[in-house]
Amino acid sequence: MGRRTAAACRHAGIRVDAVATEPGIHPLAVAVTAAVTVTRARSGRGNGR
């Protein structure tokens, strides 16, 4: 979702939590995935159970 689409959504009253910026949302997704992986490993939930 681009900045203009996000602005239109906000104007319409639709909540927008993440907006892709250059070069895209990929770096954020990688950071979140890494944080979740570390958290699960520390709590012993890394095996999918």
N, C-alpha and C positions, 0 to 999 in steps of 0.2 A: 504494500500500500504506500503510495506516495504522499508527499506533504500536502498537496492540494486535496487529495481524496480525504485525508485525515481531517483537514480543516473543514471540509464540507460535512463530514460525519459529526464533528463537534458542533458545528452550526445547527445541525439537525437534531442535536441532543443525544447522539449515539456516542457511547464511551469508547475511546481509543486508547489502548494501553501501550502499544509499541508501534512506532512508525519507522519504516526503513529509511536510512540516510545513506549517503554515498559511502562506501561502495555496496550498500545493501545491508540487510539485517543479519547476514551470515556471521560477522564477528560477535554480535550479541548472542546469537544462538550457540556458538561455540563456547562462549564464556559461561552461559547458563548450564549447558550440558556438562562442562567440566566441574562446575560448582555442585551440581546434583550428584555427579559420580563420586566426588570426594566425600560429600555428606553421607551418601549411602554406604560408602566403604567404611567410614568411621563408625557408623551406627550398626554395621553388620547386616545391612539390608541390600548389599550389592549383588546378591544371587537371585533377585527377582521374587523373593518370598515376602 
